Amino acid sequence: MSFAWTDIAAEGALGIGLVVAGLVVVALLIGAFVLGARIRRREPPPPRPEEQPRLPDEGPVHEVREHREPDEVPRSESRLTPHELPAHGNVPSRT
């Protein structure tokens, strides 16, 4: 009969532990919400419609596409490293 009481006591302790853990999680979630609201209150307000960016007077800017002449890689017997390429590989290609 004493074994039955220890089983019931263990189940009760487990139940109380789960309830306490649940309350801790709820408290952390509420705290995170309150902290987020405080941080949000300190931020500047979103821009008004008149503060939004406008298109330039010339209209939208378009992408420029052009064909460029490839820069030839010199042929050699050994492998070239980037610093051995002509102009270190940072010269733009010609149109």
HELIX and SHEET records of a PDB file:
HELIX    1   1 SER A    2  ARG A   42  1                                  41    
HELIX    2   2 PRO A   49  GLU A   51  5                                   3    
HELIX    3   3 PRO A   82  GLU A   84  5                                   3    
HELIX    4   4 PRO A   86  GLY A   89  5                                   4    
END                                                                             
